[in-house]
Amino acid sequence: MLGAAGCSSDSGSDDGKDKGAGASASKSASPSPTVQAAAYRTLPEACGVLSKKTLEDLAPKAKSGKEGGSDDVSTRASCSWNSLDNKGVKGSQFRWLNVSLLRFDSDTTRGAGDKLAKEYYDKQVRAAQATEGAQGTKAEPVAGTGDEATAVRYDLKKKEGTFKQQTVVVRVENVVVTLDYNGAGLAGDKAPAADDLMKDAQKAAKEAVTSVTKANGPGGDAGSPSNSASLAPSASASEAAAGKG
């Protein structure tokens, strides 16, 4: 009888320990936060987002594009072109074109990539509208380009002449494309028509967006995890962009 009682007592004690351990394990294995994975996982090469034909139209005298500095071209990239068409005593026509690309990763702490891109998109539009010294600033939505797009135009007077500035900001999924294009007639040549410059800028912005989607393959999700993936908090381009004007 004593032997049976002893076995019964030991068995009960073991059950109690197992239950306690199981409860502890269950508590530590609670679900981790999840966030919608970013649609786009890379960026195209910045100096290659525009076709040769487009570059000939917008910056005819530019020999090549100048790539901007970046510590990670898959999250931040840019390229610019300078064109000066010197007509001798008749003056000259100047054009400057710049394309900037910024991609936002999803982050469990800061949110989904497209949400972060939306915040940056709004910030870029406001910054263009608030350019110091700008005259006659106008902003309008651009249809048929990305998920949302805004075009901002204004004149900027400098000692060399009046520069007609066009800025088109586009968000496509978790990527923001900012295209700046300005022109001026220098040394006595007349200023270019702002409407013509804006038409060219919008065309180029749309082309840049197409390059972004193509770089990410069919469906725009090349290399991306599933939408239900759990993403651990990590440093991303979005953090670097948080303080960018």
Backbone torsions as a table, in degrees:
resi	resn	phi	psi	omega
1	MET	NA	-41.5	179.0
2	LEU	-63.6	-40.3	179.7
3	GLY	-63.2	-41.6	-179.1
4	ALA	-66.7	-39.6	179.6
5	ALA	-64.5	-38.7	179.9
6	GLY	-64.0	-43.1	179.7
7	CYS	-64.4	-39.4	-179.5
8	SER	-64.6	-39.7	-179.3
9	SER	-65.9	-44.4	-179.5
10	ASP	-62.3	-41.4	-178.2
11	SER	-62.3	-41.7	-179.8
12	GLY	-64.3	-38.6	-179.5
13	SER	-64.2	-41.8	179.9
14	ASP	-63.4	-40.7	179.9
15	ASP	-59.8	-39.8	-178.8
16	GLY	-64.0	-41.2	179.9
17	LYS	-66.0	-42.5	-179.0
18	ASP	-62.5	-41.3	-179.4
19	LYS	-64.3	-39.9	179.5
20	GLY	-64.7	-42.4	-179.5
21	ALA	-66.1	-39.0	180.0
22	GLY	-64.1	-40.0	-179.8
23	ALA	-65.4	-39.1	179.9
24	SER	-65.4	-43.1	-179.9
25	ALA	-64.4	-39.8	179.9
26	SER	-63.2	-39.6	-179.4
27	LYS	-66.9	-40.4	-177.8
28	SER	-73.9	-18.6	-177.5
29	ALA	-98.2	27.3	179.9
30	SER	-63.9	148.5	-176.1
31	PRO	-57.7	138.0	177.4
32	SER	-84.6	156.4	-179.4
33	PRO	-60.2	145.5	177.3
34	THR	-122.9	157.0	179.4
35	VAL	-148.9	147.1	178.8
36	GLN	-57.9	126.3	-179.7
37	ALA	-67.5	146.5	179.5
38	ALA	-67.1	141.3	-177.6
39	ALA	-69.4	-41.9	-176.0
40	TYR	-106.8	133.4	-174.4
41	ARG	-111.7	0.8	-179.8
42	THR	-155.6	175.1	177.3
43	LEU	-125.9	152.8	174.3
44	PRO	-74.6	166.2	175.7
45	GLU	-67.2	122.2	-168.6
46	ALA	-58.2	-41.3	-177.5
47	CYS	-76.5	0.0	179.9
48	GLY	-115.4	10.2	-177.0
49	VAL	-77.1	-18.1	-179.7
50	LEU	-112.7	143.2	-179.1
51	SER	-71.5	162.2	178.3
52	LYS	-60.4	-39.5	179.7
53	LYS	-62.3	-44.3	179.7
54	THR	-63.6	-41.9	179.7
55	LEU	-66.0	-36.9	177.5
56	GLU	-65.3	-33.6	179.3
57	ASP	-75.1	-42.5	-173.7
58	LEU	-89.0	-35.4	-178.2
59	ALA	-137.2	69.3	-171.2
60	PRO	-61.1	-27.6	-177.0
61	LYS	-100.6	5.5	179.0
62	ALA	-76.5	126.5	-179.3
63	LYS	-75.9	-38.2	179.6
64	SER	-164.1	165.8	178.4
65	GLY	-85.3	151.1	177.2
66	LYS	-107.0	114.1	-177.9
67	GLU	-74.6	135.9	178.6
68	GLY	-79.5	157.1	179.9
69	GLY	-71.1	142.3	178.4
70	SER	-157.8	139.4	177.5
71	ASP	-87.1	-7.6	177.8
72	ASP	-157.7	97.8	-174.9
73	VAL	-70.6	-8.4	176.6
74	SER	-81.6	-12.7	179.2
75	THR	-119.0	-26.2	-178.7
76	ARG	-146.6	127.8	-179.4
77	ALA	-153.6	155.1	178.2
78	SER	-158.1	159.9	176.5
79	CYS	-152.9	144.8	-179.3
80	SER	-133.7	153.9	-179.7
81	TRP	-133.1	135.0	175.6
82	ASN	-113.6	134.1	-179.6
83	SER	-135.0	125.1	177.2
84	LEU	-128.4	110.7	179.5
85	ASP	-97.4	98.4	-175.8
86	ASN	-84.4	120.7	-178.8
87	LYS	-107.8	23.5	178.1
88	GLY	67.1	-128.1	-177.2
89	VAL	-67.7	-15.0	178.9
90	LYS	-84.5	-0.5	180.0
91	GLY	95.9	-157.8	-178.3
92	SER	-153.3	159.7	176.6
93	GLN	-112.8	126.7	-179.9
94	PHE	-109.7	139.7	174.8
95	ARG	-136.7	140.3	174.2
96	TRP	-132.8	130.3	-177.7
97	LEU	-129.0	133.8	178.8
98	ASN	-140.9	134.7	176.5
99	VAL	-121.7	125.0	177.8
100	SER	-118.3	137.1	-179.7
101	LEU	-124.1	133.1	178.1
102	LEU	-137.4	124.1	-178.3
103	ARG	-111.0	137.5	-178.2
104	PHE	-112.1	126.5	174.2
105	ASP	-82.4	151.3	172.5
106	SER	-72.7	148.0	-176.8
107	ASP	-146.5	132.4	-177.0
108	THR	-64.8	-22.1	179.8
109	THR	-87.2	-42.3	-172.7
110	ARG	-100.5	-18.7	176.4
111	GLY	118.9	-176.0	-178.3
112	ALA	-70.4	150.8	-177.5
113	GLY	-59.7	-40.3	-178.8
114	ASP	-68.7	-30.0	177.1
115	LYS	-69.0	-43.0	178.8
116	LEU	-65.6	-38.1	177.7
117	ALA	-65.2	-38.6	178.2
118	LYS	-61.0	-42.8	179.3
119	GLU	-63.0	-41.5	-179.7
120	TYR	-70.4	-38.0	177.0
121	TYR	-57.0	-49.8	179.4
122	ASP	-60.3	-38.6	-179.4
123	LYS	-66.2	-40.5	178.9
124	GLN	-65.2	-40.5	178.5
125	VAL	-63.7	-44.9	179.7
126	ARG	-63.3	-39.9	-179.1
127	ALA	-63.4	-40.8	179.3
128	ALA	-64.8	-38.7	-179.3
129	GLN	-71.7	-21.2	-176.2
130	ALA	-103.6	19.1	-178.5
131	THR	-59.9	129.5	-178.3
132	GLU	-64.9	132.1	177.0
133	GLY	85.0	-1.9	-178.5
134	ALA	-68.8	143.1	179.4
135	GLN	-125.1	139.3	177.9
136	GLY	64.6	38.6	-178.0
137	THR	-65.1	131.9	177.0
138	LYS	-135.8	142.8	177.9
139	ALA	-131.3	143.0	179.3
140	GLU	-152.0	148.3	177.7
141	PRO	-70.1	151.5	178.4
142	VAL	-115.6	120.4	-178.1
143	ALA	-85.6	151.0	173.7
144	GLY	73.9	19.0	180.0
145	THR	-131.4	111.0	-179.8
146	GLY	62.6	-159.5	177.5
147	ASP	-82.8	-28.8	175.7
148	GLU	-162.5	145.8	-178.1
149	ALA	-151.7	145.3	178.3
150	THR	-135.1	136.2	176.7
151	ALA	-108.8	131.3	178.8
152	VAL	-121.5	131.6	178.4
153	ARG	-129.5	150.5	175.4
154	TYR	-167.1	167.1	174.4
155	ASP	-102.5	144.1	178.2
156	LEU	-132.2	112.7	-177.0
157	LYS	-88.3	128.1	176.9
158	LYS	-128.2	171.5	-177.8
159	LYS	-63.2	-26.7	179.8
160	GLU	-76.6	-25.1	-177.3
161	GLY	155.4	-172.7	179.0
162	THR	-95.5	121.6	-178.9
163	PHE	-97.8	129.4	178.4
164	LYS	-93.8	107.7	-174.6
165	GLN	-98.4	133.1	174.9
166	GLN	-126.7	127.1	177.1
167	THR	-125.9	126.1	177.1
168	VAL	-118.3	119.4	179.6
169	VAL	-109.3	127.4	-177.0
170	VAL	-129.3	138.9	170.0
171	ARG	-113.8	128.6	172.6
172	VAL	-128.7	110.9	-174.8
173	GLU	54.7	-118.3	-175.9
174	ASN	-103.5	22.3	179.4
175	VAL	-122.7	138.6	175.6
176	VAL	-114.5	126.5	176.8
177	VAL	-108.9	124.8	175.5
178	THR	-117.7	117.3	-179.7
179	LEU	-113.1	121.5	177.8
180	ASP	-109.8	133.9	-179.9
181	TYR	-144.5	123.3	176.2
182	ASN	-136.5	156.4	-179.0
183	GLY	-142.5	154.9	179.6
184	ALA	-154.2	147.6	171.4
185	GLY	-95.8	121.9	-175.1
186	LEU	-113.1	159.0	176.1
187	ALA	54.1	40.7	175.6
188	GLY	98.8	-12.4	178.5
189	ASP	-76.3	150.6	-176.4
190	LYS	-74.3	153.2	179.9
191	ALA	-69.8	144.5	177.8
192	PRO	-69.2	159.9	179.1
193	ALA	-75.9	127.0	-178.1
194	ALA	-61.5	-36.0	180.0
195	ASP	-62.4	-39.5	179.1
196	ASP	-67.3	-41.5	178.8
197	LEU	-63.7	-41.5	-179.1
198	MET	-65.9	-39.5	178.0
199	LYS	-60.0	-44.5	179.0
200	ASP	-66.4	-39.6	-178.7
201	ALA	-64.5	-42.6	179.6
202	GLN	-66.2	-39.1	177.2
203	LYS	-61.9	-44.4	-179.4
204	ALA	-66.8	-38.7	179.3
205	ALA	-62.7	-42.1	178.8
206	LYS	-62.8	-38.8	178.8
207	GLU	-66.2	-38.9	178.8
208	ALA	-64.8	-39.8	178.2
209	VAL	-63.3	-41.1	177.2
210	THR	-60.3	-37.8	178.1
211	SER	-64.5	-35.9	178.1
212	VAL	-64.8	-47.6	-178.7
213	THR	-65.5	-39.3	179.3
214	LYS	-65.5	-35.4	-179.5
215	ALA	-65.3	-21.1	-178.7
216	ASN	-102.0	9.5	173.3
217	GLY	77.2	178.9	-180.0
218	PRO	-55.5	129.0	178.5
219	GLY	83.6	-8.1	176.9
220	GLY	70.6	24.9	-176.9
221	ASP	-130.3	29.8	-179.7
222	ALA	-58.1	124.1	176.8
223	GLY	76.6	4.4	-177.2
224	SER	-86.8	148.6	175.3
225	PRO	-72.8	172.2	179.5
226	SER	-65.5	156.2	-176.7
227	ASN	-61.8	-23.1	-178.5
228	SER	-94.4	7.6	-176.5
229	ALA	-62.7	146.1	174.7
230	SER	-92.2	122.5	-176.9
231	LEU	-108.6	127.6	178.8
232	ALA	-76.8	147.9	177.7
233	PRO	-58.4	135.7	179.7
234	SER	-152.8	157.2	175.5
235	ALA	-69.1	138.8	-177.9
236	SER	-143.7	177.0	178.9
237	ALA	-63.0	-26.7	-179.1
238	SER	-62.9	-33.7	179.3
239	GLU	-70.4	-38.1	178.7
240	ALA	-67.3	-31.2	-177.3
241	ALA	-82.9	-15.4	-174.3
242	ALA	-56.2	-33.8	-177.9
243	GLY	-99.1	5.3	-177.1
244	LYS	-78.2	137.3	179.6
245	GLY	-68.0	NA	NA
